[in-house]
């Protein structure tokens, strides 16, 4: 099974990010993913019409599309555009998802906070715990918008998802842990671990942030649009960062 992850499109009338998305979709058409996960920040500048534009382009892949919102999204408009897609769940105004694909379960956790660029996972851990414990799937992959491990870029870590200690404690208690956690928000591909679980940050469709650790100058940025491809096989899960 192949799951494509697309994050941080930030589509708006004044940028070319839909064209950058089209490049990713064209590349993915050759891969033929079984599902696509959008891990937040689909639009920018309040351009809610952009949801239809994004959805129309993804229709070319002819597969289920699963969505969690980001801090730049409009929850109500996002819900209207994507809630009829496969596996969506609206829980107490949060847009989570849980979708089963045979032995694979994909779980998306809404980490957004109203009026803030930062996120929080702690307030939804009860829902996550229930989603993880449901019978059926043998392997789980968790998606969030906000990163749950520090990326080292000071202004981005200032708006990280709070509650990662509580999340780590929850996952540590499980006898069978998720295969991985994969997020967005940073606009730069990275990988780390949380509770000994591989924890990825998907690069962005929009222009990347510099890999800047707070020094006097920021390194130059010359990254292409980035996506992730998560491939499940008998050998386990392999997650690839892909520049398009």
Buried (B, 14 or more C-beta within 10 A) or exposed (E): BBBBBBBBBBBBEEBEBBEBBBBBBEBBEEBEBBBBBBBBBBBBEEBBEBBEBBBEBBEEBEBBBBBBBBBBBBBEBBBEBBEEBBBBBEBEEBBBBBBEBEEBBBBBBBBBBEEEBBBBBBBBBEBBEEBBEEEEBEBBBBBBBBBBBBBBBEEBBEBBBBBBEBBBEBBEEBEEBBBBBBBBBBBBBBBBEBBEBBBBBBBBBBBBBBBBEEEEEEEEEEBBBBBBBBBBEEEEBEBEBBEB
